[in-house]
């Protein structure tokens, strides 16, 4: 594990930069995490981030792209537009959650 400082918070991250302790995440970290991967957050991003945080607390694992799409009524195409390239991985990163199972 590596320790890094993001938005004034000292955090433990894994080799890919994901927080190793999701409970360290706060909403003021999200914009900086997003900036680090080239995103600027909108209300649509926040809806998904808050869903992911709530779902993780309930399910104990990071939601897959399909679960996010189904439970938020957000088309997969929209998820790719909001989080280009690898939306599941990017959503988890900005939300301070572990990378979803099956993500490379």
QUITAQUI-V966938 format. One record per backbone hydrogen bond with DSSP energy under -1.0 kcal/mol. CO is the residue of the C=O (numbers start at 0). NH is the residue of the N-H. Records with the same first field share a line. If there is no record, write none. Layout:
CO = NH + NH
//
This chain:
1 = 12
3 = 10
5 = 8
8 = 5
10 = 3
11 = 19
12 = 1
13 = 16
17 = 13
20 = 23
21 = 24
25 = 28
28 = 32
29 = 33
30 = 34
31 = 35
33 = 36 + 38
34 = 37
41 = 45
42 = 46
43 = 47
44 = 48
45 = 49
46 = 50
47 = 51
48 = 52
49 = 53
50 = 54
51 = 55
52 = 56
53 = 57
54 = 58
55 = 59
63 = 67
64 = 68
65 = 69
66 = 70
67 = 71
68 = 73
74 = 78
75 = 79
76 = 80
77 = 81
78 = 82
83 = 85
85 = 89
86 = 90
87 = 91
88 = 92
89 = 93
90 = 94
91 = 96
92 = 95
99 = 102
//
